[in-house]
Amino acid sequence: MRSLIRSFALPSLALVALAGIAASAQQPAAPTLTVDAIFGRGEFDGVSSHSIHWLADGNAWVMLKEDPAGGNALVRVEALTGAETVLADASVFTDSAGKRFTAEGFALSADEKKALIFHHSARVWRLNTKGYFSVLDLATKKLTPISTKPGYEMFATLSPDGSKVAFVRDNNLFVVDLATGQERALTQDGSDVIVNGTSDWVYEEELNLRDAFRWSPDSKRIAFWRIDQSPEPLHPIMDQAQVHARANMERYPQPGDANGRVKIGVVEIATDHTTWLNLDTDAAYIPIVEWVDADSLAIQRLTRTQNRVELLMASATSGQSRTVLVETDKAWVDIDDGAPYWLPGGKMFLWSSQRSGWRRYYLYDRDGTPVRALTPDSSDAESVDGIVAKTGMIYITEAVPGPLERQVFSYHLTRKPERVRVTTERGWHGVNPSPNGKILIDTWSAAGDPPQSALRDAGSFAVKRVLYDNKALREQLAAMRITTAFIKIPMPDGTPLNAFRLTGPGFDSTKPHPVVMYVYGGPNSQTVMDNFGGRRDLWHRMLAQKGYVVMSVDNRGTGARGSAFEKVTYMKTGYLESQDQIDAAKWIAQRPWADPARIAMWGWSGGGFMTALTTSRGGKVFHSGIVVAPVIDWRLYDDIYTERYMRTPAENPDGYKMTSVLTYANGLTARLLLVHGTADDNVHPQNTFWFANALQSYNTQFEMMLYPGRTHSISGGNTQVHLFTMMTDYFDRTLGMSAPSAAGMESK
């Protein structure tokens, strides 16, 4: 779709106001948010971080910078001063016809003398992962394509010694010698069915695997995934843009279906000889393969039931493997796609586990002998932001002081105290430490407070330089006087659920307002977060400006509250979650500031599923809802995601029935708008069609909008302006907040 429960009464409602300070005379006039300004012109996008590559000395980084005349340049930025040196100006990035192009990504060789440039990309499923690659000599400024043969290239990667580039074309793995230009195919059987060096749809979507090959550290071998997709069922994605419509066939295994057959090979660059690792993958997934040294590979093997993951160490020479550690869970194991995290020297590694009831990082010796827990109990450690080889410093992001925030801590095994908090400002943080360990980039945001980024001293954490602060946008948002309040909503059994409430400048807590509830609610997700939510959050703020109260509630099953809270929904995903949303709506309806006759809900993808299920089960609690790109019945979604939480329909028939929207469709009384993109390869339009058919069979009236040729993101061109204009107008019509012009768009 990426705290143990403690019951107690909440005698009073505690509101923590985080924004909406009254405007002073010095503040600028409050701008009015509109759909066109948010989604069309991007007036409130602000500044965001660039992708950077630290140089080895840790004193500078390299990044792409837009050129006003077109294209972009590759520049070196001195960390402490911000002084820039142009390594290659935009005129270097030209095609064979002399026309400038935009470099979309880059990687530096280990000696920092060459840059591999990605350009002219095209989309593959969610991301633009195919295109063309060229090697830039930073001394001569000469740009050379890695191949002159036809066909898109994917995932081109420099060898560690910088002498070669490996890439995928037409589902085969290739290598190019940069000195001679000689290109060789390392695999020969790539086809529409057999893929080498990349992944099938379901591995990409659910296991985050796209670039499915890895150079050995001595540049002599490449380990790669080979997937035979022939067992996977085909699903048609209709392309109706031409006179003669056609069906593009997608390999898409659904719960209980056969998966592709996966093998891991290691190919010798000098001889083209491939050794196939003995891994027994018939009923398992291989989400992680990483080199440890010139012969050893660390591999994660996950059972199809996803309640057991094994860390294996395999020999590239013999193909044999041994089990280093085993992680099990009564429900499912959350995969950490960066693990194991090797500490400097390669003798110990970090591994994440929820065995204590919280997600923690544990230290292990290389042979799998447990050493001890590193991160504390009673809070979830969310990610490893970096391990600095020169200093041994480890940076870990944790859900501290509670699930609404993310703060970064540094750890050092020989320092007292071992754990030190790095970040202090409220909100969500992430850091990027320099290779020399002396400085780090801290990027953070908070509710109503757009992202900012600063360079900090790694010892004192003092700010050395502000990289950007979005001051102008921050002042605009403050002038809007929209208040974000984090609250706790008690469930009937006393379990408190985290929620946020957005209210506009004219909010009167003694008068009833229409309420729009935003939901996602899927496993280990969160919508109630002390961070800046981008364009969708701005749209919610636009609704608050118009007089709506906008709320979101994190139901049981959501993240950062421990495994018991997260995994109570196992085998019945959506059932307890939707009941929590119904109970939350009932609680909201009793507040003096809420109009119980005008409560609505909306959600997208998993949130579309939750909206459809909650409104169908909730009866007259909800007046209207918007369901975007929903799963309607778990039998229709992919097998890796669904089986993780539900097992197969054969194993769990009652669970599939009790969580299907179709089971409750006859109970829908709320007015409903269904939305889907007809080219959605993730949650197929079949879901919406099944729901529409059920509603029609019950003579339940509803509205529906299809977006021809649009995928799960329902984007491109003017699409999102149209979508959010329609959604705003729908809530205005169904909740009695009609405005002179739909969505507050300017007349044209």
N, C-alpha and C positions, 0 to 999 in steps of 0.2 A: 504494500500500500504505500517504519526506519517508522514505613512504620508499620509494624504489625497493627492490625485494626484494634483500636481501643475505644470502647463505648463510654461516652460520658455526655451529660446534659450540657447544653449551652444556654445558660440563663438569660443572656443578653447577646445582642448582635454587635460584634466589634468591627468597626470600619477603620481601615487604614488608608487615609487619603494620601495619594501619591502624586497628584497633579491637580491642575485647576485652581491655582492660587489666583485670587482676584487681580484683575489687570490694573496696573497703576497708570498714572497719567503719562509716564514715560514709555509704556509699552506700545508697539505698533497696533494699528487697527486690526481686529481679528479677521483673517481671511475666511471666506466661506468655502468649505470643501465641496467639490462637485465630482461626479463620476468622470467627466471629461478631463478635469484637472488632475485627478488621481491616476486614471488608467490610460487616458488618451495622450495628454501632454507630459505626464510625469513630473508635474510641478513640485511635488512634495517627496520626490525620491531621495534627495539629499546626496551626500557623498558616501561612497562605500569603499571597502578595501580593495586594493589591487593584489593580484597574485604575484608574489615575489620569490626570488631565489637568493638565499643568503650566499655570499661568497665565503670561501673556506676560512678566511682570516677573521670573519665575524664583524668586520668593521664597516661593511657595505653590503648592499644587495643589488640585484638586477631586476628590472621590471620593464614592461611594455608601457609606453606613454603615447597617448593620442597626439597626432600632428594636426594642427588646424587646417593645413593644406590637403589633408587626406592621408589615410593610412596611419601608421604608428611607428615609433622609433624604439629601439632597445637602449635603455639608459642604465648607467650605474649611479646609485644614490648612496652618498656617505651617510651612515646611520646617525651620527651625532649632530651633523650640521645640515643635512638635507641637500648639500651641494651635488649637482648632477653633472655627469660626463656622458655624452652621447657615444655609445659604442657602435651603433649603426643607425643612421637617420632613415627617415621614411622612404627616401629615394632608393635605398638598397632593396626594399621589398617590392620588386616589380616582376611581372610575369614575362613570358617570352615575347609578348607584344609591346613590352615597355610600360604597361599600365600598372599603377600602384595597387597593391592589395593590402588588406589588413591582416597582420599576424595575429592569430587567435590563441596561441600558446607557444611556450618554448621550454627547452631544457638545456642546461649547460653540461659540457663534458667535465670530467673530474679535474682536468688540468686547466679548465676555464678558458680554453683557447677556441672552442667551437660552441655554437648554439644550434640546436635542432629546432626548426621553426615549423609550426603547424598552421595551415592556411587552406582556404577554399573548402570549408567543411560542409558536411551534409548530415542530416539527422538519421540516427539509427535508434528506433524506439524513443526513449526519453531524451537522449543527449546527442549532440553532434560529435560522433566518435569516428567518422570516416572523413577523409579529405586527402590532402597532399602534404608532404613533408620535404623540407629542404635543409641543407646544412650550411650554416653561415660561418665562414672563417673570420674571426673577429679581428685579425691582423690585416688581412687583405680586403675585407668587406665583400668577398666573393660569395655568392649564394648559389648553391648547386642542388638540384633536385636529387633525392635519394634514388629515384628510379625514373627512367624515361618510358617505361612500359605502360600500357593503358590499364585503367582500373583504379578505384579508390584504394588508398592505403589506410591502415588502422594501427594505432598504438605504437608507432615507431619509437624505438628506445635505443639510446646509445649504449654500447658495451661499456663496462666499467673502465677499461683501458682506453676508450675513446676511438678505437680503430675501426669499429664496425657499427652498423645499425641493423636491428632486427625489426620486422614489421609483418603485418598480416594483410594479404590481398586475396580476395576470392576464397576465403576460408582456408588458405594455406599459409604457412609460416616461411618467411624469406629472411635472408641475411645479405647485406651489402658490405663489401670491403671498401672503406672510404678512400684508401690509397689508390686502388686500381679501378674502382667503380664496378667491379665484378659482382653480379647479383646471382644468388643461388636459391632454389627452393629447398627448404629443409623437410617439408612434407609434400606429398603428391596426391593425396586422396581427398582434398577439400572439395566440397560440393554444396548443393542446397541442403543436403542431409548431414554430411560430415563437416564439423567445424574444428579447426586446429588453431590454437593460440587466441581464440576469443570464446564467447559463451553463447548458450542458447538464451531464449527470452527469459525463462523462469530463473535461471542462475543470475542473470543480470538484475532482474527486478527484485528478487528476494534475498540473494546472497551477496549483492553488490559486486559481482564479478564481471568485468568487461575485458580488461587487458589480461588475457589468460596465458601469459608466458613470463618467465623470469630468467634473467641472465645470471650465471654463476659469478661469484666474485672474482674469479681468475679469467673471466671472459672466454672460457673454452667450451662452455656448455650452455644450453638453454633448457629449462624445464617448462613443459607446456601441458595444457589441458587438451584432450581430444574428446569431443562429444559426438556420439552417433545419435542423431535426433529421430531416427526412423520409428522408434516405438511411440513417440509422442503424437497424440491426436492433432489433427489440423482444424483450425477455426477460421472461417472466412471473415476478412475485413473488407467491406464493400467500398469500392472506389467508383462513384457515380458522377465524376466531374466531366467525363467524356460522353459522347453520343452512345458509344457501346460500353456500358458499365462492365466492370470486371471485379472479380473477387481476388484479393491478395490473401494468400493462405499463410496463417501464422501457426507455428508449432506451440501449442498451449495445453500442457497437462493440467487437468482438473482433479479434484480430490478422488483418490482411488485409481487414477489412470497410471499407465506405465510412464516412467521417466526415460530421458535419454541415457544411453550407456556411456559412462565416463571412465577415461583412462588418463593416467599421468605418465608422460614420456619425458625422457632426458636425451636430447640429441647432441652428439659431439659435433662441434663446428668444423673441425678439420676433416672428419671422415663421413659425416652425415649419418653415422650409426645411431640408432635410437634404442635405448634401454627402457623397457616398460616396467614401472614400479609395481611390485606385488602388494596391492592395497585392499583387495576384496571390496569393490565398490558396488556390487550388485544391488544392495539395499541400503545404500548410504550416499551422502553428499560429500564432496571435497571442496569446502569453501576457501581454504587457505593452503597455499604452498609457497614457502619462502626458503631461500638458501640460508644456511647457518655458516658454512665454510665451503671450500672447494669441492667437497664430496657429500656433505650432509645437508639434508632438507628437513625442515620442520613442516608437518602437515596436520591439518585438522580434518578428522573424519567424523562426520555427523550422521547418526542413524536416521533412517527415514522418519521414524517416530519423533525425532528431534528431542528426545529426553536423555540422550547420551552422546557426548562428544569425547573423542580420544585425540590426544596429542601424540603423534608418531614422529620418530626420527628415522629417516630413510637414507640409504646409501645410493648415490647416483651411479656408482660403479656396478654394484651387485644387484640393485633393484629391490633388495630386502629391507624390511622395516621392523622396528620394535616399538612397543607402546611405552610412552614416557609417563603419561598420567591419564586418568579417566575422570570426567565430570558427569554426574548424573543428577536428575531432578525428577520428582514425581509428576510434574507437569511438563515443562519444556526447559531447555537450556538456551539462554540468550547468547548468541554467537558474538564474540568480540573479533571483528575482522582485522584487527591489528595484532592480535596475540599469536605467539608469545612475543613480548617486548624484551629484547635482549639488553642486559646491562653492559656497560663497557667491560671489555675483556672476554665476553662471551661465556662466562662461567655460571651466570645466574640469569633468570628471566622472571618477568612479571606475568601473572595469569589472573584473569578476572573470574569471580565466582559469586553466586548468591547463596552458598551453603549455610551461611550464618543467618540468613533471612534478609541480608542487605547485600548490594553489589559492592564487593571489596576487591582490592588487588592484593595478591599473595606472591611472596617470593619463593622461587624454587631453584635448586641446583640444576645444572644442565641435565643430569641423569633422571630428573623427575622427583628427587627427594625434596619434600616440602621443608622450607626453612621457617617461615612465619607469615602472618598477615602484615601487610604494610599499612593500608588505610584503615581508619577506625570503623567500629561498628556503629549502628543506629543512624547511618545516613548512607546514601548511594554515591559511590564514586563512579562518575559518568564516562571519563575518557582520560587517556594519557596524551597530554599536549606536546610532550617532547622529553627526550633523554639526551643530555649533553655529554658527549663522549669525553671531552677534555676535562670536565669537572665531576662527572658522575651525578650531576643534579637531575632529579626527576620532577616533572611538572604534571600534576593531576588535577582535573576539574571535578569538583564534588558538589552535590546538592546541599549546600550549606549557606545560610543557617536553616534552610528548610527547602521543600520541593520547589518553591517558586523561584529560587535563585540558583546561580552557578558561580562559585568562587574557585579560584585556583590556589593550590598549595604546592610548595616545593618540598621535596624529600631528599635527604642525603643520608646514606647508611652509616656514615662515620661522624655525623654532626649531632651536636646536642643543642637545642632539641632537634630531633630528626625531622619533624613536620612543622613547617612555617607557612602561615597564610601570606600569599603574595598580593592578592587583589583586595581592595577594601570598599570601593564604591558599590552601592547596591545594584542589583541587576544580574545580567548574564555576562560572564567573561570568558575569554579564550586567549591563550598566550602563544607566542611563537618565539622561542629562545634563539639567540645567535649561537653559531657553532663554537665560539670561544667562551661562551657561558657568562659574558660580562654584561650583556644587555638583553632585553626581551621586548617584544611588541605586545602590548595589552590592548585588546579590542573589546568594547563592551557597549551595552545599551540597557535601558530600563523602560518600564511602562510609561508611555508618553514622552520618552526621552530618546531621541534617535542615536544611532551608533556614533561612537567616537573612538579614537585610537591614539595611543601615546607610546613613546619609547621610554622604557624604565630601566633604571640601574638594577641589575640582578641581585645585588647585595642589599642595598637599602630600599629598593623598590620606588625610589624617588623618580618623578617624571623628569626625563632629560630633554625631551622634545615632544610637542604635540604634533601628531601627524595630520589629524583632522578632527574637528569637533562639531561640525554641523550646527554652528551657532545660529545661523540665520533660520534654519528649519526649527531649531529648538525654540527660538523666540516666537516664530509663527504659531507653533503648537501651544505654547504657553498663553498666547493672546487669545486662543480659542476658548480657554477656560472650560475645557472638558475634563471632568474628574474621573480618575480611575480609582476604584476602591476594591481592595481584596477582602473578601468576607469568607466565613465558614457557614455552610448550610448543614444543619443536622438532619440526618436520616431518621426514619422511625425507630431504628434500633440504637440511635445515639451516635452512629458513626459520622464524623464531620467530613464534609466534602469541600475542597477548595473551590472558590468561584471568584470571578471578577465582575464588577459592575461599572459600566460607562454611563455617565450622565452629562447632559449639556449645561450651558450657562444659565438657562432658565429653569433648571430643575427645582421643583418644590416637593419635598419629601412627604407633604401632607396631602398631595393630590395624586390621583391615579394616572399612570402613563402606560402606553402600549409597550410591551416588552418583547424584544427579539432575543432568543437564546441561540447562541452559536455552539455547535457541537462537533467534535471528532470522536473522542471517547475510546479509540482502539487501544489494544494492548501496548503498554509501556509508552504511550503518547502523552502529551500535555497540551492543552490550550490555555490553561491558567498559569501564566508565566510573567515574571517581572522583567520583561524585555520588550523591545520595540518590534511590532508585528508587520511592518511594511505596509504594502498597499491594502491588504485585506483589513488590517487594523485601522487604516485611515478611512476605509469605507464604513467601518463600524462607528468611527468617530463622526463621520458625516451624518449617519443616522441619529447619533446622539445630538448633534447640532439641530436636527430637525424636530427633536422632542421625544425620540424613542429612548427607552432604557435598554441598553445592550448588555447581555450577560453571557457568561460561559461557565460551565460547571465540569470539573474533572471527576468523573464517576469512578466507581471501583473498577480496577483493571488498568488504570492509568499509571504513569511512571513516577519514580523518585520517592515512593512511599514504602519501599520494601517489597519483598517477593510475596508475602502473604496477601497484601492489598492488591498487588498486580495479578496474581495467579488464581485468585478465588473464582475467576470467570472461566477457568479451564473446562473444556468440553461443552460449554454453553455460551460461547462468545456473542455478546449482544443482549442476552436475556437480563442478567442482573444490571448491566450498564443502562439499558433502556428504562428499567424500573427506577433506577436512581434518578434518571432525568425526569421521569414522571413525578417522583416524590419531590424533587427540587422545584419543579414547576408549581406543584401544589403549595409548597412553602412560599414561593415567590408570590403566588396569588393572594396570600394572606397579608402581605405587606401593604401598608397604606399608600405607598408610592407606585403600586402595580395595579393595573386594571385587569381583574381576573377574566374578563370577557375578551381581552385583546392580548393573549400570549401566543407568540409564534416561535418557530424553530427553523433553523436552516443548517445544512452541512454539505460537504463535498466528499466524494469517494467513501471512505469509511464513515465520514460524517453524514453522507447522504444515506447510507445504510441505517445509521442511528436515527436520523430524522424520520425516515420512512417507518422504521420499526416502532419508534417512540410515539409518533402521532397515531399510528394504527392501533397501538395498545392503549394509548392514553385517553381515547374518547374525547369528551368535551373539555378536557383540560387545555387543549390546544385549539386555537381558532384558525391558524393557517400554518403552512410550512413550505419550504423550498428544498427540494431534493435534487442534488446535482451529482451526476455520474455515480449512482449508487450500486453497491452490491445488494441484491434483493434476496438471494438464496445462496448459501455458502457452497452449494454444489456447482455453482457457475463460476467461482473464482479459481485462482491457480492453486496447485496442490501444495507447494512448499509453505506458503503463508497459511493457508487454511488448515492443513493437517497439523501444523505446529500447535494450533490452539484448539482444534476440533477433532483430530484424528480423521479417519475416513468415514464416509457415510455407512459403510458396512459395519464398522466398529461402533458407531455412535449415531444410530438412526434417530433416536429420540432427541438428541442434542441438535441435529440438523433441523428437525421439524420445529422444535420450540424456538429456534432462532431465525426461522424463515419469515420474512415479511409477509409472504403469501398466506401463512397460517392465520394472520390477524387482519388481512386486508379488508374483510367485511366489517371490521369495527371502525374504519376510518370515518370520522365526522368532520375533521378539519378540512378547510380548503387547501388544495395542494397544487403546487407547480412542479412538474417533472422536467429535468433538463439533462441532455446527454449529447456528446459529440459522436457523430456516426462513424468516425474512424478510430474510436477508443480501443487501443490494443491491450489496455490494462484491465479495466472493468468494462466488459463488452456491452454494447447497447442492448444485447439480448436481455440483460437484467431489467432495464427500463421497459422493454417490450413485454416481458412476463408480468411486471407489476401493472402496466397499463391494461393488459388483457384481463387480469384479475379484477381490477376496478371496474372495467366495462361490464364484466359478467355480473357484478353486483349493482349495476346502474349507478355507480358512484361517479359524480361529475368531477373533473379535474382539468387542469391546463397542462400543456406540454410544449416544450421548445426543443427542436433538434438543431444541432449545428453541423451542417454538411462538411465532411472532410476534416473535422476537428478531432484532435486526440483527447486524452484524459485531462490535459491542462486547459482545454477549450480556449485557445489563444491564437494569436496571429492576426495581423491586420487590425481591423476595428472590432474584433470579436469581443474582447473583454469590456469595451465601452458599451457594446450592445447588451452583453450579458448582465452587467451590473446596473445598467439603466433599467432593464426589464425587471430585475430583482427588486430594485428600489420602488419602482412603480407598483409592483405586485404587493409589497408590504403596505405602501400608501393606500392602495385600493382596499385591501382586506383588513387593515387595522385602522382605517379611518384617518389617515394622515396625508391625504391627497394634497399635493403642492401644485402651483401653477404650471410648472414644467417638470416632467418626469425626471427624477434623479437630480434635480437641481442643475441640469445642463443648460449652458448658455444657448440662447437662440442663435441660429446661424443665418 
